[in-house]
């Protein structure tokens, strides 16, 4: 009886081996196809940005990495063909590695800041001075923030406004959902009406730059944070996953950063798969911590209580500050 069963068992084992080989073959074909698709999309993203000079990272003296959080200095620059530019947008994007959450801290550009090696100016002048005098605009601005607020800065990312428009259209071809609170058109290059709507790159930039109301720069900073939160929501959606390779390629031409591509992808993956999905927001100076001043060499500024704002930042980020 045993001898009669052996040929049957051998046939079954052969069938299982054939079936297993077939599954492995299909998986290999699928992996090759996915890899080819990702490569093609990556190159497609690079080609979209090829009119931009590829953004080679400059040397940056970042703080030593730690396992709990990562602070990335995000700067928006309006170059408009000028050799040296001031920073219109200055944010610290904090990645809480433990909880997979992200927090945004915006620094008002008119903060009267003690810039290392120079007399005090508006905070957005630090980048300009560093670029003009060959010290590195990012490094000088980062040092200014470290000295004022004691915060660690591990990496940086710089994008000019024209590139921001293009990158939004790559990342969100159907637009980014924003609740526009009022009619806007003055000095932003687009006309926006109130209501929830999907904004393309040019419209989103116009929305973020609008300040022709009673809120002034404080309202603009609030809208910038809203735009970043809207972009994050778009990028962590399931529908955005197939766009990742193309976005990764476009980033190489549109964004200057010291973060290697692998770290950019790792960060995006961590944010997409963990955390609450909510983006925390803080603007410095905080309420009742500043007054308006005016200096002949700097113009109208915000004179801030540095210690009060440093304490507010420490509590918000849950980070020890020097």
Protein Blocks (a to p, Z undefined) as FASTA:
>chain_A
ZZmmmmmmmmmmmmmmmmmmmmmmmmmmmmmmmmmmmmmmmmmmmmmmmmpccddddddd
dddddfkbccdddddddfkopabdcdfbdcdddddfknopacdddddfklccddehiacd
dfklmmmmmmmnonojklmmmmmmmmmnopacfbdcdddfklmmmmmmmmmmnopadddf
bdcfehnopacdeddddddfklmmmmmmgccbfklmmlmmmmmmmmmmmmmmmmmpmklm
mmmmmmmmmmmmmpccfbdfklmmmmmmmmmmgcjhiacddddddehiaccdddfklopa
ddddfklmmmmmmmmnopacZZ
